[in-house]
Amino acid sequence: MYRIKYKVEDWIREVKFGFQRMFRGYDDTAYWGLNTYLARMLVPIMKWYGDNDPHMMIKDADKEEYYTQEEQRQIYNHIITAFEEILYDDISIQLEEDFKINSEHRQARIKRGLELFAKHYQGFWT
């Protein structure tokens, strides 16, 4: 009986979130963790761009020229890794030891990917 109550509450919450997504385009979970909400959306989009769109050219703003396909693939990989690490951070908070050991390396990967994302943001969807 105890378990049924929580199943019903979860179902009601999911219906509520579904209506919020239909009418607002997002649900209340975005407020609780915007970083993971955006990362969940951006990882598959960036993977698609990296794998499926050879015409998507990223321009190097500093040199005013386009990157090669290989350079673009590396940029996408850095950005995807950053957002995947953000998602992993959200999960690994419970794994305190693992989090402390790998924290510096993961934070460096996140920083690198987010810097590239910010640098090339306006060029991704043009």
C-alpha positions, 0 to 999 in steps of 0.5 A: 500500500505504501508503495502504491501511494508514491507510484500515484504521486509520481504519475501525477507529477509526470502528468503535471510536468507533461502539461508544463512542457506542452504549454511552456516548452519546459517543466519545473525540473529546469528550475532545480538544475538548469545545468543538467537540464541544458546538458541533457538537451545539448548532448544529443544535438551537438552529437548530431551536428558532429556526426551528420552535418558536414556543411555546418562550418565553424568559423575561427573568430580570431583568424576569420577562417573556417576550421577543417572537418577534423578541427570541427570534430575535435571542437564538438568532442570537447563540447560534448565531453563537457556537457556529459561531465556535467551530467556525470557530476550530477550523478556522482555527487553520491560517489564522494571519493570518485568525485574528489579523485577525478574532480580536477581533471573533469573540471578542466574538461568542463571548462575547456568544452564550455569555453569552446561552446561560448566562443562558437555559440553564435556560429552553431545554428547559422 
